[in-house]
């Protein structure tokens, strides 16, 4: 009976879908891209704000 449970467990592990682990991802490039885009948005926002204030 113990063998049956072990065999069932082994079969379930073989049939179980494999999930990718996200622990090994290198996200430094993503962070640099997001920070660059945020900096561009901030500079554009301040430039438009200054232009708006000068025209008042």
C-alpha positions in Angstrom: 0.0 0.0 0.0 2.9 2.4 0.7 4.2 1.8 -2.8 0.9 2.7 -4.3 1.0 6.1 -2.5 4.6 6.7 -3.6 3.7 5.7 -7.2 0.7 8.1 -7.2 2.8 10.9 -5.8 5.5 10.3 -8.4 2.9 10.2 -11.2 1.4 13.5 -10.0 4.8 15.2 -9.9 5.5 14.0 -13.5 2.1 15.3 -14.7 2.1 18.5 -12.7 2.8 21.6 -14.9 6.2 23.1 -14.4 6.1 26.7 -13.2 9.0 29.1 -13.9 10.6 30.5 -10.9 10.8 34.3 -10.9 13.5 34.3 -8.3 16.3 34.1 -10.8 15.2 37.0 -13.0 17.6 40.0 -13.5 15.4 43.1 -13.4 18.1 45.7 -13.4 17.4 46.6 -17.0 13.7 47.0 -16.3 14.5 49.3 -13.4 16.8 51.5 -15.5 14.2 51.7 -18.2 11.4 52.7 -15.7 13.7 55.3 -14.0 14.7 56.8 -17.4 11.1 57.0 -18.5 10.1 58.5 -15.2 12.9 61.1 -15.4 11.8 62.1 -19.0 8.2 62.5 -17.7 9.3 64.6 -14.8 11.5 66.9 -17.0 8.7 67.3 -19.5 6.2 68.0 -16.7 8.4 70.7 -15.1 9.2 72.2 -18.6 5.5 72.5 -19.4 4.7 73.8 -15.9 7.4 76.5 -16.2 6.1 77.5 -19.6 2.6 77.7 -18.1 3.7 79.9 -15.2 5.7 82.3 -17.5 2.6 82.8 -19.7 0.3 83.8 -16.8 
